Structures are given as C-alpha cells and as structure tokens.
Amino acid sequence: MSSLNEYLRFVVTLAAVVDPFLAVPLFLAFTATRGEDERRHLARIVALTVFIVLAVAVFIGESLLELIGASLPAFRVGGGLVLLLMALAMLNAQAGGVRQSRAEAQELEEGELQGVVPLAIPLLAGPGAISTSIIAVEGGSLAHQSVEALQEPVCAFHTCGRPFDVALWRRV
C-alpha cells in the first residue's frame, strides 16, 4: 500500500510542479493567429516534449548526476530550493524567473519561436519537474523507473494537452 501512496504522491506533486494552467494564457497568446488544427498540433507536440524530457530525466538523471560529480542529497537540496522559489512566486501570483526568464517571455511574445521552447521547456518541463522526476526514482530498480516514466505520459497529456484545448476554455 505504501508504494501506491508513493506513486500517488508523485503524480500529485508532478501535476502541481508542471502547473499547466500557468501555460494556458501564454499558449493562447502565442496561437492567437493560428487555426484550430495548428493549435491542437502544437498542444500535442508540447505534451510529447514534456513526456520525453521527463522520461529521459527518470532513466538517465541519476547517472548524469553521478557523471558530473553531484550527489543526490545535494541535488535534493537544490531541487527543494527551486521548488521553494516556485512556490513563493505562486504565492505572489507571478510566473517567476525560475520557470521562464524575461527574455524567454519576450521571445514568445514576438512570435519568433515555434512553441516548444518556452512552452514545453522550461515552462512545463522545467527545473522543478525534472528534479521531482529524478528524486522520485532515486535508487529504484528499472521496473520502478518504468512505472514512474509510464505515469508521466498520463500526466503530460492530461495536464498539458487538455488545458490547451481552446474549445474547452471557451466554454469555461
């Protein structure tokens, strides 16, 4: 039963850290001149990109940390600080510079990007989501990592793909 609690805690934490509702206004502003098919296509690409980034973090994140000489406890502290900064920014009703810098917001407004950057990376699959994914699978077996990674497409689709559905937001 405790493993079910751990998986539920991971899903809830990941959904809170990814926070797709923060990206909805940016997505709508970015795609204001695009058609419905282009919006759906971009939403699918963003959701797929978020899944790929987080799945890669799950499978090679801990090994990458060892390669660069960072310990997992130090990474936990750093990830905790990133989450703290994001939470403080949310309390002040700001997007915060941890998720998206002013330069990235400016590029998005100018329409020079295709939408994957900054919508998928770093806004949705940013430092908080990546560190949450790496910490969730610390020291786990390949089966544990696979289960964690398989939870991510569900989170990515339901928290990234669905909020971008413009028809849904028009009804709200």
Secondary structure as UniProt FT lines:
FT   HELIX           2..18
FT   HELIX           20..30
FT   TURN            31..33
FT   HELIX           36..68
FT   HELIX           72..91
FT   TURN            92..93
FT   TURN            97..99
FT   HELIX           102..110
FT   HELIX           116..124
FT   HELIX           127..136
FT   TURN            137..139
FT   HELIX           142..156
FT   HELIX           157..161
FT   TURN            162..164
FT   HELIX           166..171
//
